[in-house]
Amino acid sequence: MAEDTNNTANAPAPSEGGGTPAPKTYTEAEYNALQSSLDAVNKQLAEANNTIKSYTDMDIDGIKKSAEDWKQKAEKLEAEQKAQEFSSKLDKFVQAQGILYITPTLHNAIIALDSYKSKEMLEGFSKIVKVPQTRFYSAISLLSGRVITEGDTSTDETIGGYTKAVTGKNLNFMIIQPRAVLQYTKHAVNKIITPEANQSSDAWMFFYRAYGISETYDNKVKGIYASLSTT
């Protein structure tokens, strides 16, 4: 005869007092708090979706190109600013350390100006040298000191010195930083002839010949500035 199986051990335990569990209830304040939290989560999800959509619609290549253009503009502006600052410092340095060579006419014209700025500018140079216009050229032709004969044409250069070259212009002024120039005497010879040895006249004769070098350092060219006239 079969035995009855006891299944009471697998049955759910009755709640205290008997019956099913009571549903959870919320007060009005708790409900409003839960609703606010849910609204905040929904808002964040909506913002995230909009952001993702904006990324999807975004022209990435266009943004990259625009960013690169602005980068180049910023670098160019920075370089120009640095160059301007350097040029300004260089101008002040050259003026403070430099020598001003100027024609007397132009120098007097600046002095006569009713402007303290022009006069103050002149005071900034370490030295001012007035050079006559007849000796102040951008290019010169050296005279040999003798008569040059070419074919049927003779040119008297016995006066020596130099004249303004065909391509030369009159200089108004020059500003020279001494350290920008290399000047060195390579050869200098003088000779004196007494009246007894002079076969052309009863007088002393003095000869002087000098040969030197005058160059500008390649990395200091900006230490020299010249103002040329149109003639």
MARZAMI-802339 format. One record per residue: residue in three letters; x, y negated, z of N, C-alpha, C in turn. Coordinates in nm, 3 decimals, decimal comma. Example, Ala and Ser with C-alpha at 12.3 -4.5 7.8 and 13.67 -1.06 7.14 Angstrom:
MARZAMI-802339
- ALA	1,319	0,569	0,780	1,230	0,450	0,780	1,320	0,330	0,780
- SER	1,285	0,225	0,708	1,367	0,106	0,714	1,290	-0,003	0,787
***
This chain:
MARZAMI-802339
- MET	0,086	0,119	0,000	0,000	0,000	0,000	0,088	-0,122	0,000
- ALA	0,061	-0,211	-0,096	0,142	-0,333	-0,108	0,121	-0,427	0,005
- GLU	0,236	-0,499	0,040	0,228	-0,597	0,148	0,202	-0,737	0,092
- ASP	0,126	-0,814	0,165	0,101	-0,955	0,125	0,227	-1,038	0,146
- THR	0,261	-1,125	0,044	0,379	-1,215	0,053	0,338	-1,344	0,117
- ASN	0,417	-1,388	0,215	0,388	-1,512	0,287	0,460	-1,628	0,218
- ASN	0,386	-1,720	0,153	0,442	-1,836	0,080	0,434	-1,966	0,157
- THR	0,400	-1,958	0,277	0,382	-2,083	0,354	0,515	-2,154	0,373
- ALA	0,631	-2,083	0,361	0,760	-2,149	0,383	0,795	-2,244	0,270
- ASN	0,742	-2,223	0,146	0,771	-2,309	0,032	0,670	-2,421	0,014
- ALA	0,573	-2,428	0,092	0,469	-2,532	0,080	0,521	-2,661	0,138
- PRO	0,481	-2,775	0,077	0,525	-2,904	0,131	0,478	-2,925	0,272
- ALA	0,568	-2,987	0,348	0,531	-3,011	0,488	0,427	-3,120	0,496
- PRO	0,329	-3,100	0,574	0,226	-3,204	0,586	0,283	-3,326	0,656
- SER	0,236	-3,441	0,612	0,279	-3,565	0,676	0,226	-3,571	0,815
- GLU	0,292	-3,660	0,891	0,248	-3,674	1,030	0,105	-3,723	1,033
- GLY	0,027	-3,653	1,100	-0,114	-3,687	1,107	-0,192	-3,619	0,999
- GLY	-0,118	-3,543	0,905	-0,188	-3,469	0,800	-0,212	-3,555	0,679
- GLY	-0,233	-3,497	0,558	-0,265	-3,567	0,435	-0,140	-3,607	0,358
- THR	-0,154	-3,679	0,240	-0,044	-3,725	0,153	0,018	-3,851	0,209
- PRO	0,154	-3,883	0,165	0,221	-4,006	0,215	0,147	-4,132	0,173
- ALA	0,150	-4,228	0,257	0,081	-4,355	0,227	0,164	-4,436	0,128
- PRO	0,103	-4,503	0,027	0,177	-4,587	-0,069	0,237	-4,708	0,001
- LYS	0,361	-4,759	-0,057	0,427	-4,875	0,004	0,352	-5,000	-0,032
- THR	0,338	-5,083	0,060	0,268	-5,211	0,039	0,367	-5,326	0,055
- TYR	0,341	-5,439	-0,012	0,426	-5,557	-0,008	0,345	-5,676	0,037
- THR	0,415	-5,761	0,108	0,350	-5,887	0,144	0,359	-5,981	0,024
- GLU	0,290	-6,091	0,028	0,292	-6,187	-0,083	0,431	-6,245	-0,102
- ALA	0,503	-6,269	0,004	0,638	-6,325	-0,005	0,733	-6,226	-0,071
- GLU	0,722	-6,096	-0,031	0,809	-5,994	-0,089	0,780	-5,977	-0,238
- TYR	0,649	-5,983	-0,274	0,613	-5,970	-0,415	0,669	-6,086	-0,497
- ASN	0,658	-6,206	-0,443	0,711	-6,323	-0,516	0,863	-6,314	-0,533
- ALA	0,933	-6,263	-0,431	1,077	-6,248	-0,440	1,115	-6,147	-0,548
- LEU	1,044	-6,035	-0,550	1,071	-5,934	-0,653	1,043	-5,988	-0,793
- GLN	0,935	-6,066	-0,805	0,900	-6,122	-0,935	1,005	-6,223	-0,981
- SER	1,057	-6,304	-0,888	1,161	-6,401	-0,922	1,288	-6,332	-0,967
- SER	1,324	-6,222	-0,897	1,442	-6,145	-0,935	1,427	-6,085	-1,074
- LEU	1,306	-6,033	-1,102	1,280	-5,975	-1,234	1,285	-6,082	-1,343
- ASP	1,232	-6,201	-1,314	1,235	-6,310	-1,412	1,380	-6,352	-1,442
- ALA	1,463	-6,354	-1,335	1,603	-6,392	-1,355	1,676	-6,291	-1,441
- VAL	1,651	-6,162	-1,417	1,714	-6,058	-1,499	1,669	-6,069	-1,644
- ASN	1,540	-6,092	-1,664	1,488	-6,107	-1,801	1,549	-6,229	-1,871
- LYS	1,572	-6,336	-1,795	1,632	-6,457	-1,853	1,777	-6,430	-1,894
- GLN	1,850	-6,359	-1,809	1,989	-6,326	-1,842	1,996	-6,236	-1,965
- LEU	1,903	-6,141	-1,974	1,900	-6,053	-2,091	1,871	-6,132	-2,218
- ALA	1,781	-6,229	-2,209	1,746	-6,310	-2,325	1,866	-6,395	-2,369
- GLU	1,937	-6,454	-2,271	2,056	-6,535	-2,304	2,164	-6,448	-2,367
- ALA	2,182	-6,327	-2,314	2,281	-6,236	-2,370	2,247	-6,200	-2,514
- ASN	2,117	-6,174	-2,539	2,074	-6,141	-2,676	2,096	-6,257	-2,772
- ASN	2,067	-6,379	-2,724	2,088	-6,497	-2,809	2,237	-6,518	-2,839
- THR	2,321	-6,496	-2,737	2,466	-6,511	-2,757	2,518	-6,409	-2,857
- ILE	2,472	-6,284	-2,841	2,513	-6,178	-2,935	2,468	-6,211	-3,076
- LYS	2,347	-6,264	-3,089	2,295	-6,301	-3,221	2,376	-6,416	-3,281
- SER	2,417	-6,515	-3,196	2,498	-6,627	-3,247	2,633	-6,579	-3,296
- TYR	2,689	-6,479	-3,228	2,815	-6,421	-3,274	2,796	-6,350	-3,407
- THR	2,682	-6,286	-3,421	2,654	-6,214	-3,546	2,640	-6,310	-3,663
- ASP	2,576	-6,426	-3,638	2,553	-6,525	-3,745	2,674	-6,616	-3,768
- MET	2,774	-6,608	-3,682	2,887	-6,701	-3,686	2,980	-6,669	-3,803
- ASP	3,030	-6,780	-3,867	3,127	-6,767	-3,976	3,267	-6,762	-3,914
- ILE	3,315	-6,645	-3,884	3,442	-6,629	-3,815	3,557	-6,686	-3,898
- ASP	3,557	-6,655	-4,028	3,664	-6,706	-4,114	3,665	-6,857	-4,118
- GLY	3,545	-6,915	-4,124	3,535	-7,061	-4,125	3,587	-7,122	-3,996
- ILE	3,556	-7,056	-3,884	3,603	-7,106	-3,754	3,756	-7,096	-3,747
- LYS	3,811	-6,984	-3,794	3,956	-6,969	-3,794	4,024	-7,076	-3,878
- LYS	3,968	-7,104	-3,996	4,024	-7,206	-4,084	4,016	-7,344	-4,020
- SER	3,899	-7,374	-3,958	3,883	-7,503	-3,893	3,982	-7,519	-3,779
- ALA	3,999	-7,411	-3,700	4,093	-7,415	-3,588	4,236	-7,436	-3,638
- GLU	4,273	-7,372	-3,748	4,407	-7,387	-3,804	4,429	-7,528	-3,856
- ASP	4,324	-7,585	-3,921	4,335	-7,722	-3,970	4,358	-7,820	-3,855
- TRP	4,282	-7,803	-3,747	4,298	-7,892	-3,633	4,434	-7,873	-3,566
- LYS	4,483	-7,751	-3,567	4,614	-7,724	-3,511	4,722	-7,796	-3,590
- GLN	4,712	-7,790	-3,725	4,810	-7,858	-3,810	4,803	-8,009	-3,792
- LYS	4,679	-8,062	-3,780	4,663	-8,205	-3,760	4,726	-8,248	-3,627
- ALA	4,703	-8,167	-3,523	4,758	-8,200	-3,391	4,911	-8,195	-3,394
- GLU	4,968	-8,095	-3,461	5,113	-8,083	-3,470	5,172	-8,199	-3,550
- LYS	5,104	-8,238	-3,659	5,151	-8,350	-3,740	5,146	-8,480	-3,660
- LEU	5,037	-8,500	-3,586	5,023	-8,621	-3,506	5,130	-8,626	-3,397
- GLU	5,156	-8,511	-3,335	5,259	-8,504	-3,232	5,398	-8,534	-3,289
- ALA	5,425	-8,479	-3,409	5,555	-8,504	-3,473	5,570	-8,652	-3,509
- GLU	5,463	-8,712	-3,562	5,468	-8,854	-3,598	5,489	-8,941	-3,474
- GLN	5,423	-8,903	-3,364	5,437	-8,979	-3,240	5,580	-8,970	-3,188
- LYS	5,639	-8,849	-3,193	5,777	-8,833	-3,147	5,873	-8,911	-3,236
- ALA	5,847	-8,908	-3,370	5,933	-8,982	-3,463	5,924	-9,132	-3,437
- GLN	5,803	-9,180	-3,409	5,785	-9,322	-3,381	5,854	-9,362	-3,252
- GLU	5,845	-9,277	-3,150	5,912	-9,305	-3,023	6,064	-9,307	-3,043
- PHE	6,115	-9,210	-3,122	6,258	-9,205	-3,148	6,304	-9,328	-3,225
- SER	6,225	-9,367	-3,326	6,261	-9,483	-3,406	6,262	-9,610	-3,321
- SER	6,164	-9,620	-3,230	6,157	-9,737	-3,143	6,278	-9,742	-3,050
- LYS	6,314	-9,626	-2,992	6,431	-9,621	-2,904	6,558	-9,652	-2,981
- LEU	6,565	-9,599	-3,105	6,684	-9,624	-3,187	6,697	-9,771	-3,222
- ASP	6,585	-9,834	-3,257	6,588	-9,977	-3,290	6,638	-10,060	-3,171
- LYS	6,586	-10,026	-3,051	6,628	-10,100	-2,932	6,777	-10,076	-2,903
- PHE	6,821	-9,952	-2,923	6,961	-9,921	-2,898	7,053	-9,994	-2,995
- VAL	7,016	-9,991	-3,124	7,097	-10,058	-3,225	7,102	-10,207	-3,200
- GLN	6,988	-10,264	-3,163	6,985	-10,408	-3,137	7,071	-10,443	-3,016
- ALA	7,061	-10,360	-2,911	7,135	-10,390	-2,789	7,286	-10,372	-2,808
- GLN	7,325	-10,273	-2,889	7,465	-10,242	-2,907	7,523	-10,299	-3,038
- GLY	7,436	-10,338	-3,130	7,479	-10,374	-3,264	7,528	-10,516	-3,280
- ILE	7,593	-10,537	-3,393	7,643	-10,670	-3,431	7,557	-10,721	-3,546
- LEU	7,513	-10,843	-3,537	7,431	-10,904	-3,641	7,519	-10,991	-3,730
- TYR	7,522	-10,958	-3,858	7,589	-11,039	-3,960	7,478	-11,110	-4,038
- ILE	7,485	-11,242	-4,043	7,374	-11,318	-4,101	7,429	-11,445	-4,167
- THR	7,359	-11,490	-4,270	7,401	-11,614	-4,336	7,367	-11,733	-4,245
- PRO	7,449	-11,837	-4,247	7,421	-11,954	-4,163	7,284	-12,015	-4,193
- THR	7,243	-12,014	-4,319	7,114	-12,073	-4,357	6,999	-12,000	-4,289
- LEU	7,002	-11,867	-4,294	6,895	-11,790	-4,232	6,899	-11,799	-4,080
- HIS	7,019	-11,801	-4,024	7,032	-11,814	-3,879	6,975	-11,947	-3,831
- ASN	7,006	-12,053	-3,901	6,954	-12,185	-3,862	6,802	-12,190	-3,878
- ALA	6,751	-12,121	-3,980	6,606	-12,119	-4,001	6,536	-12,048	-3,885
- ILE	6,596	-11,942	-3,835	6,537	-11,870	-3,722	6,541	-11,957	-3,596
- ILE	6,653	-12,023	-3,574	6,666	-12,110	-3,457	6,563	-12,223	-3,462
- ALA	6,536	-12,272	-3,582	6,443	-12,385	-3,598	6,298	-12,344	-3,581
- LEU	6,269	-12,214	-3,583	6,130	-12,168	-3,568	6,079	-12,201	-3,429
- ASP	5,953	-12,243	-3,423	5,891	-12,273	-3,295	5,832	-12,144	-3,238
- SER	5,919	-12,049	-3,211	5,875	-11,918	-3,163	5,981	-11,861	-3,071
- TYR	5,943	-11,834	-2,947	6,040	-11,779	-2,851	6,077	-11,636	-2,884
- LYS	5,988	-11,564	-2,958	6,015	-11,424	-2,990	6,134	-11,412	-3,084
- SER	6,142	-11,499	-3,183	6,254	-11,493	-3,277	6,385	-11,523	-3,207
- LYS	6,386	-11,623	-3,122	6,507	-11,658	-3,050	6,546	-11,550	-2,951
- GLU	6,445	-11,490	-2,885	6,472	-11,381	-2,791	6,531	-11,260	-2,862
- MET	6,488	-11,237	-2,985	6,540	-11,124	-3,063	6,689	-11,145	-3,090
- LEU	6,730	-11,267	-3,122	6,870	-11,295	-3,149	6,956	-11,272	-3,025
- GLU	6,901	-11,299	-2,908	6,978	-11,283	-2,785	7,003	-11,137	-2,752
- GLY	6,931	-11,045	-2,819	6,947	-10,904	-2,788	7,070	-10,841	-2,848
- PHE	7,134	-10,906	-2,946	7,252	-10,849	-3,011	7,378	-10,874	-2,928
- SER	7,470	-10,778	-2,937	7,594	-10,793	-2,862	7,682	-10,903	-2,920
- LYS	7,667	-10,930	-3,051	7,748	-11,032	-3,116	7,679	-11,078	-3,244
- ILE	7,693	-11,204	-3,277	7,637	-11,260	-3,400	7,750	-11,321	-3,482
- VAL	7,763	-11,276	-3,606	7,868	-11,325	-3,696	7,800	-11,393	-3,815
- LYS	7,829	-11,520	-3,835	7,774	-11,592	-3,950	7,866	-11,572	-4,071
- VAL	7,806	-11,527	-4,180	7,883	-11,497	-4,302	7,833	-11,586	-4,415
- PRO	7,921	-11,661	-4,480	7,877	-11,744	-4,593	7,816	-11,657	-4,704
- GLN	7,716	-11,711	-4,769	7,650	-11,635	-4,875	7,746	-11,600	-4,988
- THR	7,847	-11,681	-5,011	7,943	-11,654	-5,118	8,033	-11,534	-5,089
- ARG	8,020	-11,477	-4,969	8,099	-11,359	-4,935	8,011	-11,242	-4,891
- PHE	7,880	-11,260	-4,902	7,786	-11,164	-4,844	7,704	-11,099	-4,955
- TYR	7,754	-10,986	-5,008	7,689	-10,919	-5,121	7,670	-10,769	-5,090
- SER	7,576	-10,711	-5,159	7,553	-10,566	-5,143	7,651	-10,484	-5,225
- ALA	7,713	-10,543	-5,326	7,814	-10,475	-5,408	7,910	-10,580	-5,461
- ILE	8,039	-10,544	-5,467	8,141	-10,641	-5,510	8,231	-10,580	-5,618
- SER	8,299	-10,669	-5,688	8,402	-10,629	-5,785	8,535	-10,686	-5,736
- LEU	8,632	-10,596	-5,713	8,763	-10,639	-5,664	8,845	-10,698	-5,778
- LEU	8,912	-10,808	-5,750	9,000	-10,872	-5,849	9,142	-10,821	-5,829
- SER	9,209	-10,795	-5,938	9,341	-10,731	-5,934	9,454	-10,824	-5,892
- GLY	9,433	-10,955	-5,905	9,540	-11,050	-5,873	9,632	-11,077	-5,990
- ARG	9,594	-11,033	-6,106	9,676	-11,058	-6,227	9,584	-11,077	-6,347
- VAL	9,643	-11,105	-6,464	9,565	-11,124	-6,587	9,542	-10,987	-6,650
- ILE	9,418	-10,955	-6,674	9,381	-10,828	-6,735	9,356	-10,851	-6,884
- THR	9,428	-10,779	-6,967	9,412	-10,794	-7,111	9,358	-10,664	-7,169
- GLU	9,248	-10,675	-7,238	9,187	-10,561	-7,306	9,157	-10,602	-7,450
- GLY	9,242	-10,556	-7,541	9,225	-10,596	-7,680	9,254	-10,743	-7,698
- ASP	9,158	-10,814	-7,753	9,174	-10,958	-7,774	9,119	-11,039	-7,657
- THR	9,071	-10,971	-7,553	9,009	-11,040	-7,440	9,099	-11,034	-7,318
- SER	9,117	-11,150	-7,255	9,198	-11,158	-7,133	9,112	-11,213	-7,019
- THR	9,126	-11,154	-6,903	9,053	-11,200	-6,784	9,152	-11,237	-6,676
- ASP	9,142	-11,359	-6,631	9,234	-11,408	-6,529	9,180	-11,370	-6,390
- GLU	9,249	-11,277	-6,323	9,210	-11,234	-6,189	9,319	-11,268	-6,087
- THR	9,403	-11,365	-6,124	9,514	-11,400	-6,036	9,468	-11,462	-5,904
- ILE	9,346	-11,507	-5,901	9,295	-11,566	-5,777	9,281	-11,460	-5,668
- GLY	9,266	-11,335	-5,709	9,253	-11,226	-5,613	9,117	-11,226	-5,545
- GLY	9,106	-11,139	-5,444	8,981	-11,133	-5,369	8,876	-11,051	-5,441
- TYR	8,752	-11,097	-5,436	8,643	-11,024	-5,499	8,533	-11,120	-5,542
- THR	8,448	-11,071	-5,629	8,330	-11,146	-5,673	8,208	-11,055	-5,660
- LYS	8,093	-11,114	-5,673	7,968	-11,038	-5,669	7,958	-10,947	-5,791
- ALA	7,929	-10,820	-5,770	7,917	-10,726	-5,881	7,792	-10,755	-5,962
- VAL	7,789	-10,704	-6,084	7,673	-10,725	-6,172	7,547	-10,670	-6,109
- THR	7,559	-10,556	-6,044	7,442	-10,492	-5,981	7,422	-10,537	-5,837
- GLY	7,510	-10,626	-5,789	7,502	-10,667	-5,649	7,387	-10,763	-5,621
- LYS	7,344	-10,763	-5,496	7,239	-10,853	-5,448	7,293	-10,935	-5,332
- ASN	7,237	-11,051	-5,312	7,273	-11,132	-5,196	7,217	-11,065	-5,070
- LEU	7,298	-11,059	-4,966	7,252	-11,005	-4,838	7,199	-11,117	-4,750
- ASN	7,084	-11,092	-4,688	7,030	-11,188	-4,592	7,096	-11,168	-4,455
- PHE	7,095	-11,042	-4,412	7,162	-11,009	-4,286	7,187	-10,858	-4,281
- MET	7,277	-10,820	-4,192	7,307	-10,679	-4,165	7,317	-10,658	-4,014
- ILE	7,265	-10,544	-3,969	7,280	-10,504	-3,830	7,364	-10,376	-3,829
- ILE	7,477	-10,380	-3,762	7,569	-10,266	-3,765	7,601	-10,222	-3,623
- GLN	7,578	-10,096	-3,596	7,620	-10,035	-3,470	7,765	-9,990	-3,490
- PRO	7,861	-10,045	-3,418	8,003	-10,016	-3,444	8,037	-9,868	-3,450
- ARG	7,971	-9,785	-3,369	8,003	-9,643	-3,368	7,951	-9,569	-3,491
- ALA	7,874	-9,639	-3,575	7,825	-9,576	-3,698	7,926	-9,589	-3,812
- VAL	8,029	-9,670	-3,789	8,125	-9,700	-3,897	8,263	-9,645	-3,861
- LEU	8,329	-9,587	-3,959	8,467	-9,541	-3,945	8,556	-9,634	-4,026
- GLN	8,640	-9,709	-3,960	8,733	-9,802	-4,026	8,875	-9,772	-3,977
- TYR	8,964	-9,756	-4,075	9,102	-9,719	-4,040	9,196	-9,773	-4,146
- THR	9,306	-9,836	-4,103	9,409	-9,887	-4,194	9,506	-9,775	-4,229
- LYS	9,509	-9,737	-4,355	9,595	-9,627	-4,398	9,733	-9,675	-4,443
- HIS	9,738	-9,799	-4,496	9,865	-9,849	-4,549	9,866	-10,001	-4,543
- ALA	9,967	-10,057	-4,484	9,979	-10,202	-4,475	10,126	-10,240	-4,494
- VAL	10,154	-10,326	-4,592	10,291	-10,366	-4,624	10,296	-10,518	-4,644
- ASN	10,393	-10,583	-4,588	10,411	-10,726	-4,614	10,556	-10,749	-4,659
- LYS	10,575	-10,853	-4,740	10,707	-10,886	-4,795	10,724	-11,037	-4,797
- ILE	10,838	-11,081	-4,753	10,866	-11,224	-4,749	10,985	-11,254	-4,841
- ILE	10,969	-11,354	-4,927	11,076	-11,399	-5,017	11,118	-11,540	-4,977
- THR	11,246	-11,556	-4,952	11,297	-11,687	-4,911	11,308	-11,780	-5,031
- PRO	11,317	-11,911	-5,008	11,334	-12,004	-5,120	11,458	-11,974	-5,203
- GLU	11,565	-11,923	-5,137	11,687	-11,892	-5,211	11,666	-11,776	-5,309
- ALA	11,579	-11,682	-5,272	11,555	-11,566	-5,358	11,437	-11,586	-5,452
- ASN	11,362	-11,693	-5,429	11,244	-11,719	-5,511	11,290	-11,777	-5,645
- GLN	11,260	-11,708	-5,753	11,306	-11,752	-5,885	11,204	-11,840	-5,957
- SER	11,085	-11,854	-5,897	10,983	-11,934	-5,966	10,966	-12,072	-5,904
- SER	11,004	-12,090	-5,778	10,989	-12,221	-5,713	11,075	-12,224	-5,587
- ASP	11,098	-12,345	-5,541	11,177	-12,363	-5,419	11,083	-12,357	-5,299
- ALA	11,036	-12,237	-5,268	10,936	-12,221	-5,162	10,939	-12,077	-5,108
- TRP	10,886	-12,065	-4,989	10,870	-11,933	-4,932	10,753	-11,862	-5,000
- MET	10,765	-11,733	-5,014	10,654	-11,653	-5,068	10,626	-11,537	-4,971
- PHE	10,500	-11,517	-4,947	10,459	-11,411	-4,854	10,360	-11,320	-4,925
- PHE	10,393	-11,193	-4,929	10,305	-11,094	-4,993	10,252	-10,998	-4,884
- TYR	10,127	-10,967	-4,899	10,067	-10,874	-4,802	9,972	-10,781	-4,875
- ARG	9,989	-10,654	-4,850	9,904	-10,555	-4,915	9,855	-10,457	-4,809
- ALA	9,726	-10,437	-4,807	9,666	-10,345	-4,709	9,568	-10,253	-4,779
- TYR	9,571	-10,128	-4,737	9,478	-10,030	-4,792	9,419	-9,952	-4,675
- GLY	9,290	-9,947	-4,671	9,225	-9,878	-4,559	9,101	-9,803	-4,603
- ILE	9,034	-9,745	-4,507	8,912	-9,669	-4,532	8,800	-9,728	-4,449
- SER	8,685	-9,736	-4,509	8,565	-9,784	-4,439	8,448	-9,696	-4,482
- GLU	8,405	-9,611	-4,392	8,300	-9,516	-4,424	8,193	-9,518	-4,315
- THR	8,080	-9,457	-4,349	7,970	-9,442	-4,254	7,950	-9,295	-4,222
- TYR	7,939	-9,263	-4,094	7,911	-9,125	-4,056	7,773	-9,083	-4,106
- ASP	7,766	-8,962	-4,164	7,639	-8,916	-4,222	7,528	-8,908	-4,117
- ASN	7,561	-8,871	-3,996	7,459	-8,857	-3,892	7,431	-8,986	-3,816
- LYS	7,494	-9,097	-3,862	7,471	-9,226	-3,795	7,433	-9,335	-3,894
- VAL	7,380	-9,292	-4,008	7,340	-9,390	-4,111	7,234	-9,487	-4,059
- LYS	7,147	-9,437	-3,970	7,040	-9,523	-3,918	7,095	-9,632	-3,826
- GLY	7,223	-9,626	-3,796	7,283	-9,732	-3,714	7,319	-9,855	-3,794
- ILE	7,288	-9,853	-3,925	7,317	-9,968	-4,012	7,188	-10,008	-4,084
- TYR	7,158	-10,135	-4,082	7,039	-10,186	-4,152	7,078	-10,312	-4,228
- ALA	7,033	-10,321	-4,352	7,064	-10,438	-4,436	6,937	-10,494	-4,498
- SER	6,931	-10,626	-4,504	6,820	-10,696	-4,569	6,874	-10,762	-4,695
- LEU	6,820	-10,721	-4,812	6,868	-10,771	-4,939	6,774	-10,875	-4,997
- SER	6,834	-10,974	-5,061	6,756	-11,073	-5,133	6,717	-11,017	-5,269
- THR	6,624	-11,080	-5,335	6,582	-11,034	-5,468	6,681	-11,077	-5,576
- THR	6,775	-11,163	-5,541	6,873	-11,212	-5,638	7,012	-11,157	-5,607
***
